[in-house]
Amino acid sequence: MFQMQVPADESAVARLFERGEAAIPGGVCSSTRRNKAWDSPVYAQRAAGSRFWDVAGREFLDFSMSHGATLLGHAPECLRHVFDTAWEHGVLCSMDTPFHVDLAEQLCRVVPCAERVRFTGSGSEATLHALRLCRAASGRDKIIRFFGHFHGYHEFTYIGGHPPADQLDAQPPYRESAGIPESMAELIIPVEYNNLEALEAVVAAHAGEAGTLLVEPVDYNCGCITPAPGFLEATRALADEHDLVLFFDEVQSFAKASPGGAQQDFGVTPDICTIGKSLGGGLPLSAIGGRADLMDLYAPTGPVAHSGTFNAPLPSILGGLAFVDHIQRPGFWKTIGGLGEVLFAGLEDIAGRSRLPVVFQHHGSRFGIIFGTRDPVTNYSQALVHDPETMLEFCRQTTSRGVYFHDYGGGPCHHGYSLAHSLEDIDQALQAIDDSLQAMG
């Protein structure tokens, strides 16, 4: 049997880090797991409910919650039944089952734009395969996307999302990683979010070239920027007028404020969407949903390839069924909404008293922290005021008080709570935030 080797003290944690760096680049299996505020990875030994324990034995109230993936909490009881059921059926990983059809039917009922559904593992996979579909449907290769929005780490979209201030007008657009060919950047047309005049100009200038309008309805990665009134409606109208595929990337915004995601929250239905993050109930699962005529372009009914041995293994599908069952219960949203009312009122009060300029922005169960301003932030350019070093110090301060905020390298990004959090947890977090800001101010 496998057994986790748990270090007995912090010096042993340092030795674990040394071992990790010798075997894994940076000692982590995902770049952002190297916590810049800690100057080390966050090596965990276990998690339950609203908390996790690191390998040094320290307990933390978690306000990252797997970047939003564990909305039911860590190790929710429903997953015990999921694992038992998957074991009974053979833990199938390369075959569909009746459970796959059940979950697809549920999502078609819950997500406004979804007449058909295809499953993937990660959100990056979902956006990659969805964009291939959009290009096939439109017959045009260029993509109009927004500064500040995040759509995965693949070459199709890891371009023009988060450029440095002096690269906003770069041509071709700024590539966010080494190894991305310049030729891919020539297919991306970035524009400022919530700036309708700029969007109209870009759409008109690239008529006949661009085939997809790609939107993250709530920009969680820039501190939770919500759409200005009428802006999403305008994207729908422009897509219709210029024959663009309107693509809502809801990997993060799905089921944060309602079962149907931001398209339900704001009453605008795209042609296609991606959902994920929390969909698997803590297990890896994402999905592509959209109009039947578009989705039927996927093979075997159409010419667009989408396949994979580990597309939706049975445990993840069962996790998805458990999650979708939860979000269709009125009690789920009563709990999420009630916690949010207390948390966000408290954050507003703290921001008003803080000697440091800070604004907390929220949508659903997640919120952003932007240091350097007291004014609402409505687009990427405004978010550039955020001070990364202040954010890192904030994370160190809350760590010392037993509350974990993920550092995101100092970026504004997003944090949140889960169904497993209690009002006592909210009070503890608010006290830690208040005390941390006072210590910093």
C-alpha positions as CSV (number, residue, x, y, z in Angstrom):
1,M,0.0,0.0,0.0
2,F,1.0,3.6,-0.6
3,Q,1.7,5.8,2.5
4,M,2.4,9.5,2.5
5,Q,5.7,10.3,4.1
6,V,5.0,13.3,6.3
7,P,7.9,15.4,7.6
8,A,8.0,15.9,11.3
9,D,9.1,19.6,11.3
10,E,9.8,22.5,9.1
11,S,13.4,21.5,8.5
12,A,12.1,18.3,7.1
13,V,9.8,20.3,4.9
14,A,12.8,22.1,3.5
15,R,14.4,18.7,2.7
16,L,11.2,17.6,1.0
17,F,11.4,20.7,-1.1
18,E,15.0,19.8,-2.0
19,R,13.9,16.3,-3.1
20,G,11.0,17.8,-5.0
21,E,13.3,20.2,-7.0
22,A,15.6,17.3,-7.8
23,A,12.8,15.3,-9.4
24,I,10.2,17.9,-10.5
25,P,10.9,21.3,-12.2
26,G,10.6,23.8,-9.4
27,G,9.4,21.1,-7.1
28,V,5.8,21.4,-8.3
29,C,3.5,19.8,-10.9
30,S,1.9,23.1,-11.8
31,S,3.7,26.4,-12.0
32,T,1.4,28.4,-9.7
33,R,1.8,25.8,-6.9
34,R,5.2,27.4,-6.1
35,N,3.8,29.9,-3.6
36,K,5.8,33.1,-4.1
37,A,4.7,34.5,-0.7
38,W,6.0,31.4,1.0
39,D,9.0,31.0,-1.3
40,S,8.2,27.3,-1.5
41,P,5.5,24.9,-2.6
42,V,2.4,24.3,-0.4
43,Y,2.9,20.6,0.3
44,A,-0.3,19.4,1.8
45,Q,-0.9,16.1,3.7
46,R,-4.7,16.2,3.8
47,A,-7.8,18.4,3.5
48,A,-11.4,18.2,4.8
49,G,-14.3,20.6,4.6
50,S,-13.0,24.2,4.7
51,R,-9.5,23.3,5.8
52,F,-6.3,21.7,4.9
53,W,-3.1,20.7,6.7
54,D,0.3,21.1,5.3
55,V,3.1,18.5,5.7
56,A,4.5,20.4,8.7
57,G,1.2,19.8,10.5
58,R,-0.1,23.4,10.2
59,E,-3.9,23.9,9.9
60,F,-5.3,26.5,7.5
61,L,-8.7,27.8,6.8
62,D,-8.8,27.6,3.0
63,F,-9.9,30.6,1.0
64,S,-8.5,29.3,-2.3
65,M,-10.5,26.1,-2.4
66,S,-8.5,24.7,-5.3
67,H,-9.0,27.9,-7.3
68,G,-12.8,27.3,-7.2
69,A,-12.8,23.6,-8.0
70,T,-13.8,22.3,-4.6
71,L,-17.0,24.3,-4.3
72,L,-18.6,21.5,-2.3
73,G,-15.6,21.6,0.1
74,H,-12.6,19.3,0.5
75,A,-13.5,15.6,0.6
76,P,-17.3,16.0,0.5
77,E,-19.2,13.0,1.7
78,C,-20.8,12.5,-1.8
79,L,-17.3,11.5,-3.2
80,R,-17.2,8.5,-0.9
81,H,-20.2,7.1,-2.8
82,V,-18.7,8.2,-6.1
83,F,-15.5,6.2,-5.5
84,D,-17.5,3.1,-4.3
85,T,-19.7,3.3,-7.4
86,A,-16.8,3.7,-9.7
87,W,-15.1,0.7,-8.2
88,E,-18.2,-1.4,-8.6
89,H,-18.3,-0.6,-12.3
90,G,-14.6,-1.1,-13.0
91,V,-13.3,2.5,-12.9
92,L,-13.9,2.8,-16.7
93,C,-11.6,5.4,-18.3
94,S,-12.1,4.9,-22.1
95,M,-15.7,4.0,-22.5
96,D,-19.0,5.9,-22.2
97,T,-21.6,4.7,-19.8
98,P,-25.2,5.5,-19.0
99,F,-23.9,7.9,-16.4
100,H,-22.3,10.0,-19.1
101,V,-25.6,10.3,-20.9
102,D,-27.3,11.2,-17.5
103,L,-24.9,14.0,-16.8
104,A,-25.0,15.4,-20.4
105,E,-28.8,15.5,-20.1
106,Q,-28.7,17.3,-16.8
107,L,-26.3,19.9,-18.2
108,C,-28.5,20.5,-21.2
109,R,-31.3,21.3,-18.8
110,V,-29.2,23.5,-16.6
111,V,-26.9,25.5,-18.9
112,P,-28.9,27.9,-21.2
113,C,-26.9,27.5,-24.4
114,A,-26.3,23.7,-24.1
115,E,-28.3,21.6,-26.6
116,R,-25.4,19.1,-26.8
117,V,-22.5,18.5,-24.5
118,R,-19.0,17.0,-24.9
119,F,-16.7,16.3,-21.9
120,T,-13.0,16.9,-21.4
121,G,-10.6,16.8,-18.5
122,S,-9.2,20.2,-17.9
123,G,-10.5,23.7,-18.8
124,S,-7.5,24.2,-21.1
125,E,-8.6,21.1,-23.1
126,A,-12.1,22.3,-23.2
127,T,-11.2,25.7,-24.7
128,L,-8.8,24.2,-27.1
129,H,-11.3,21.8,-28.6
130,A,-14.1,24.4,-28.5
131,L,-12.0,26.9,-30.5
132,R,-11.2,24.3,-33.1
133,L,-15.0,23.8,-33.4
134,C,-15.6,27.6,-33.7
135,R,-13.0,27.9,-36.5
136,A,-14.6,25.0,-38.4
137,A,-18.1,26.5,-38.0
138,S,-17.1,30.0,-39.0
139,G,-14.5,29.1,-41.6
140,R,-12.3,31.9,-40.2
141,D,-9.2,31.5,-38.1
142,K,-8.9,34.8,-36.2
143,I,-10.2,35.2,-32.6
144,I,-11.3,38.4,-31.0
145,R,-10.6,38.1,-27.2
146,F,-10.3,40.5,-24.3
147,F,-7.3,41.7,-22.3
148,G,-7.3,40.2,-18.8
149,H,-9.3,37.1,-19.6
150,F,-7.9,33.7,-19.2
151,H,-8.7,30.7,-21.4
152,G,-6.1,28.1,-20.7
153,Y,-2.5,27.5,-21.3
154,H,-2.5,26.3,-24.9
155,E,-1.2,28.2,-27.9
156,F,-4.7,29.1,-29.2
157,T,-5.3,31.6,-26.4
158,Y,-2.3,32.1,-24.2
159,I,-1.6,35.2,-26.2
160,G,-2.7,38.8,-25.5
161,G,-4.4,38.1,-22.3
162,H,-2.1,39.6,-19.7
163,P,0.5,41.7,-21.4
164,P,2.8,44.1,-19.5
165,A,1.6,47.7,-19.6
166,D,4.1,48.6,-22.3
167,Q,2.9,45.7,-24.5
168,L,-0.8,46.4,-24.7
169,D,-0.5,47.6,-28.3
170,A,2.1,45.1,-29.4
171,Q,1.7,43.7,-32.9
172,P,1.5,40.8,-33.1
173,P,0.0,40.5,-29.6
174,Y,2.1,39.7,-26.6
175,R,2.8,35.9,-26.1
176,E,2.4,34.9,-22.5
177,S,4.9,32.1,-22.6
178,A,8.1,31.1,-24.3
179,G,7.6,28.5,-26.9
180,I,4.5,30.0,-28.5
181,P,5.1,30.6,-32.3
182,E,4.7,34.2,-33.5
183,S,2.4,32.9,-36.2
184,M,-0.1,31.9,-33.6
185,A,-0.2,35.4,-32.2
186,E,-1.1,36.7,-35.6
187,L,-4.5,35.0,-35.2
188,I,-5.4,36.8,-32.0
189,I,-7.1,40.2,-31.8
190,P,-7.2,41.5,-28.2
191,V,-9.4,44.4,-27.1
192,E,-10.3,46.0,-23.7
193,Y,-13.2,44.5,-21.8
194,N,-16.2,46.7,-21.0
195,N,-15.2,49.1,-23.8
196,L,-18.0,48.9,-26.3
197,E,-16.7,51.5,-28.6
198,A,-13.3,49.7,-28.9
199,L,-15.0,46.4,-29.4
200,E,-17.3,47.7,-32.2
201,A,-14.2,49.2,-34.0
202,V,-12.3,45.9,-33.8
203,V,-15.2,43.8,-35.0
204,A,-15.7,46.2,-37.9
205,A,-12.0,46.3,-38.8
206,H,-11.7,42.5,-38.9
207,A,-15.0,41.6,-40.6
208,G,-14.4,38.6,-42.8
209,E,-11.2,37.6,-40.9
210,A,-12.4,36.9,-37.3
211,G,-14.9,34.1,-36.8
212,T,-15.0,33.9,-33.0
213,L,-15.8,36.4,-30.2
214,L,-14.3,34.8,-27.1
215,V,-15.5,36.1,-23.7
216,E,-14.9,35.3,-20.1
217,P,-18.2,36.9,-18.7
218,V,-16.7,37.5,-15.3
219,D,-12.9,38.2,-15.4
220,Y,-11.9,36.5,-12.2
221,N,-8.2,36.6,-13.0
222,C,-8.0,40.4,-12.8
223,G,-9.7,40.6,-9.4
224,C,-13.3,39.7,-10.4
225,I,-14.3,42.2,-13.1
226,T,-18.0,41.9,-13.9
227,P,-19.6,43.0,-17.2
228,A,-20.8,46.6,-17.5
229,P,-24.6,46.9,-17.9
230,G,-25.4,46.0,-21.5
231,F,-21.9,44.9,-22.5
232,L,-22.7,41.2,-22.8
233,E,-25.9,42.0,-24.7
234,A,-23.7,44.0,-27.1
235,T,-21.4,41.1,-27.7
236,R,-24.5,39.0,-28.6
237,A,-25.7,41.6,-31.0
238,L,-22.3,42.1,-32.6
239,A,-21.8,38.4,-33.1
240,D,-25.2,38.1,-34.8
241,E,-24.5,41.1,-37.0
242,H,-21.1,40.0,-38.1
243,D,-21.7,36.2,-38.2
244,L,-19.3,35.5,-35.3
245,V,-19.5,32.5,-33.0
246,L,-20.1,33.9,-29.5
247,F,-18.1,31.8,-27.1
248,F,-18.5,32.2,-23.4
249,D,-15.7,30.6,-21.4
250,E,-17.4,29.7,-18.2
251,V,-14.8,27.3,-16.8
252,Q,-14.5,29.5,-13.8
253,S,-17.9,31.3,-13.7
254,F,-20.0,28.2,-14.0
255,A,-22.2,27.6,-10.9
256,K,-20.7,30.4,-8.9
257,A,-23.9,32.4,-8.5
258,S,-26.5,30.2,-10.2
259,P,-26.7,26.7,-11.7
260,G,-26.5,28.0,-15.2
261,G,-23.4,30.1,-14.8
262,A,-22.9,33.7,-15.9
263,Q,-25.1,33.3,-19.0
264,Q,-28.0,32.7,-16.5
265,D,-26.8,35.4,-14.1
266,F,-26.7,38.1,-16.8
267,G,-29.4,36.7,-19.2
268,V,-27.3,36.5,-22.3
269,T,-27.0,33.2,-24.2
270,P,-23.9,32.4,-26.2
271,D,-23.6,30.0,-29.2
272,I,-21.1,27.8,-27.3
273,C,-19.6,27.7,-23.8
274,T,-17.0,25.8,-21.8
275,I,-17.7,24.9,-18.1
276,G,-15.5,23.2,-15.6
277,K,-13.4,23.9,-12.5
278,S,-16.1,22.9,-9.9
279,L,-18.1,20.6,-12.3
280,G,-16.5,17.4,-11.1
281,G,-17.1,18.1,-7.4
282,G,-13.3,18.2,-6.9
283,L,-12.5,15.6,-9.6
284,P,-11.1,16.7,-13.0
285,L,-13.9,17.4,-15.4
286,S,-14.8,20.1,-17.9
287,A,-17.3,20.3,-20.7
288,I,-18.2,22.0,-23.9
289,G,-21.8,22.9,-24.5
290,G,-23.6,24.6,-27.3
291,R,-26.2,24.7,-30.1
292,A,-26.9,21.4,-31.6
293,D,-25.9,22.4,-35.2
294,L,-22.5,23.5,-33.9
295,M,-21.8,20.6,-31.6
296,D,-22.8,18.1,-34.2
297,L,-19.7,19.2,-36.2
298,Y,-17.7,17.0,-33.8
299,A,-16.8,13.6,-35.2
300,P,-18.3,11.1,-35.7
301,T,-21.3,13.3,-36.9
302,G,-19.0,16.0,-38.3
303,P,-15.4,16.7,-39.5
304,V,-14.0,18.2,-36.2
305,A,-11.7,15.8,-34.3
306,H,-12.2,15.5,-30.5
307,S,-11.1,12.4,-28.7
308,G,-9.0,11.1,-25.9
309,T,-8.6,8.0,-23.8
310,F,-9.2,10.0,-20.6
311,N,-12.1,12.1,-21.7
312,A,-14.4,11.9,-18.8
313,P,-13.4,8.8,-16.8
314,L,-16.2,7.3,-14.8
315,P,-15.2,8.7,-11.4
316,S,-15.2,12.3,-12.8
317,I,-18.6,11.8,-14.4
318,L,-20.0,10.5,-11.1
319,G,-18.5,13.5,-9.4
320,G,-20.2,15.7,-11.9
321,L,-23.6,14.0,-11.3
322,A,-23.1,14.6,-7.5
323,F,-22.2,18.3,-8.1
324,V,-25.1,19.0,-10.5
325,D,-27.4,17.4,-8.0
326,H,-26.2,19.8,-5.3
327,I,-26.5,22.9,-7.4
328,Q,-30.1,22.2,-8.2
329,R,-31.1,22.1,-4.6
330,P,-32.5,25.5,-3.3
331,G,-30.6,24.9,0.0
332,F,-27.3,25.0,-1.8
333,W,-27.8,28.6,-3.0
334,K,-29.3,29.7,0.3
335,T,-26.1,28.6,2.0
336,I,-23.8,30.1,-0.6
337,G,-25.7,33.4,-0.7
338,G,-26.0,33.7,3.0
339,L,-22.3,33.2,3.5
340,G,-21.6,35.7,0.8
341,E,-23.8,38.4,2.3
342,V,-21.8,38.2,5.5
343,L,-18.4,38.0,3.9
344,F,-18.8,40.7,1.3
345,A,-20.4,43.2,3.7
346,G,-17.5,42.6,6.1
347,L,-14.9,43.0,3.3
348,E,-16.5,46.3,2.3
349,D,-16.3,47.5,5.8
350,I,-12.7,46.5,6.1
351,A,-11.8,48.2,2.8
352,G,-13.4,51.4,4.0
353,R,-11.3,51.4,7.2
354,S,-8.1,50.2,5.7
355,R,-5.1,52.6,5.6
356,L,-4.0,50.7,2.5
357,P,-5.9,51.4,-0.6
358,V,-7.7,48.2,-1.5
359,V,-10.9,47.1,-3.2
360,F,-12.7,43.7,-2.9
361,Q,-14.8,42.8,-6.0
362,H,-17.0,39.7,-6.1
363,H,-19.4,37.6,-8.1
364,G,-21.0,34.5,-6.6
365,S,-18.8,32.6,-4.3
366,R,-15.5,34.1,-5.4
367,F,-13.9,37.5,-5.0
368,G,-10.8,39.5,-6.0
369,I,-8.4,41.6,-4.0
370,I,-6.9,44.6,-5.8
371,F,-4.3,46.7,-3.9
372,G,-3.5,50.2,-5.0
373,T,-7.0,51.7,-5.5
374,R,-10.3,52.2,-3.7
375,D,-12.3,52.5,-6.9
376,P,-14.1,49.7,-8.7
377,V,-11.9,48.1,-11.5
378,T,-13.8,47.6,-14.7
379,N,-11.0,46.5,-17.2
380,Y,-7.5,45.1,-17.4
381,S,-5.8,48.5,-17.9
382,Q,-7.3,49.7,-14.6
383,A,-6.3,46.4,-12.9
384,L,-2.6,47.2,-13.7
385,V,-2.7,49.6,-10.7
386,H,-2.6,46.5,-8.4
387,D,0.6,46.2,-6.3
388,P,2.0,42.6,-6.4
389,E,4.4,43.1,-3.5
390,T,1.5,44.3,-1.2
391,M,-0.5,41.2,-2.2
392,L,2.4,38.9,-1.3
393,E,2.8,40.5,2.1
394,F,-0.9,40.2,2.6
395,C,-0.7,36.4,1.9
396,R,2.2,36.1,4.4
397,Q,0.2,38.0,7.0
398,T,-2.9,35.8,6.6
399,T,-0.8,32.7,6.6
400,S,0.6,33.6,10.0
401,R,-3.0,33.9,11.2
402,G,-4.0,30.5,9.9
403,V,-6.0,31.6,6.8
404,Y,-4.7,30.6,3.4
405,F,-5.0,32.9,0.3
406,H,-3.3,31.7,-2.8
407,D,-0.6,34.1,-3.9
408,Y,-0.9,33.9,-7.7
409,G,2.6,35.4,-7.9
410,G,1.2,38.6,-6.4
411,G,-1.6,39.1,-8.9
412,P,-5.1,40.2,-8.0
413,C,-6.9,37.0,-9.2
414,H,-9.6,35.4,-7.2
415,H,-10.3,33.7,-3.9
416,G,-13.4,32.1,-2.4
417,Y,-15.4,29.9,-0.1
418,S,-17.4,26.7,-0.4
419,L,-20.5,24.9,0.8
420,A,-18.4,23.5,3.6
421,H,-17.5,26.9,5.1
422,S,-19.5,28.1,8.1
423,L,-20.3,31.5,9.4
424,E,-17.6,31.0,12.1
425,D,-15.2,30.4,9.2
426,I,-16.3,33.7,7.6
427,D,-15.8,35.5,10.9
428,Q,-12.3,34.0,11.3
429,A,-11.3,35.0,7.8
430,L,-12.6,38.6,8.2
431,Q,-10.7,39.0,11.5
432,A,-7.5,37.7,9.9
433,I,-8.0,40.0,6.9
434,D,-8.6,43.0,9.1
435,D,-5.7,42.2,11.4
436,S,-3.4,41.6,8.4
437,L,-4.2,44.9,6.8
438,Q,-3.8,46.8,10.0
439,A,-0.4,45.2,10.5
440,M,0.6,46.2,7.0
441,G,-0.7,49.7,7.2
